[in-house]
């Protein structure tokens, strides 16, 4: 169960990240990503990282990885061609 401080941190991350998902029209299960869905996804990634203790976990547009100081979250800004 998350604390109020953790819920606030997740909401802040979702608020900061949402414009990138909106601008790139990212979809999860054929539905546009909303700020609320993004917050739930961040929470789910954090819960997974704590429960299963993997070094890395990903979903479309998000990557969570473990460092000594905590769980870090990266946002995919786009892709570049391989050639």
C-alpha positions in Angstrom: 0.0 0.0 0.0 1.3 3.4 -0.9 1.7 6.4 1.4 0.3 9.8 0.8 3.8 11.1 0.0 4.3 8.3 -2.5 0.9 9.0 -4.1 1.8 12.7 -4.4 5.2 11.8 -6.0 3.5 9.4 -8.5 0.9 12.1 -9.4 3.7 14.6 -9.9 5.6 12.2 -12.2 2.5 11.5 -14.2 1.8 15.2 -14.5 5.3 15.8 -15.8 5.3 12.8 -18.1 1.9 13.1 -19.6 2.7 15.8 -22.2 5.1 13.4 -23.9 2.6 10.6 -24.1 -0.1 13.0 -25.4 2.2 14.6 -28.0 3.3 11.2 -29.3 -0.3 9.8 -29.2 0.9 6.7 -27.2 -1.8 4.1 -26.7 -2.0 1.2 -24.3 -4.4 -1.6 -25.3 -5.7 0.6 -28.1 -6.7 3.4 -25.7 -5.0 6.8 -25.4 -2.9 7.2 -22.3 -4.5 9.6 -19.9 -2.7 11.2 -16.9 -4.7 9.0 -14.6 -3.7 5.8 -16.5 -0.1 7.0 -16.5 -0.2 7.4 -12.7 -1.6 3.9 -12.3 1.1 2.5 -14.6 3.9 4.2 -12.6 2.4 2.8 -9.4 2.2 -0.7 -10.9 5.8 -0.5 -12.1 7.0 0.6 -8.7 5.0 -2.1 -7.0 6.5 -4.7 -9.4 10.0 -3.4 -8.8 9.5 -3.8 -5.0 7.7 -7.1 -5.0 9.7 -9.0 -7.6 13.0 -7.1 -7.2 14.0 -7.1 -10.9 16.8 -4.8 -12.1 14.5 -3.4 -14.9 10.9 -3.4 -15.9 9.3 -1.8 -19.0 6.0 -1.0 -20.6 5.2 1.1 -23.7 6.9 4.4 -23.2 8.2 3.8 -19.7 11.2 2.0 -18.2 11.9 1.6 -14.5 15.3 0.5 -13.3 16.9 -0.1 -9.9 19.8 1.9 -8.6 21.3 2.1 -5.1 19.3 5.3 -4.3 15.9 4.0 -5.4 13.8 3.2 -8.5 14.4 5.4 -11.5 11.8 6.0 -14.2 12.6 7.0 -17.8 10.2 8.1 -20.4 10.6 7.3 -24.1 10.6 10.5 -26.1 10.6 8.9 -29.5 12.6 6.7 -31.8 15.3 7.2 -34.4 15.7 5.1 -37.5 18.4 2.4 -37.4 19.8 3.3 -40.8 
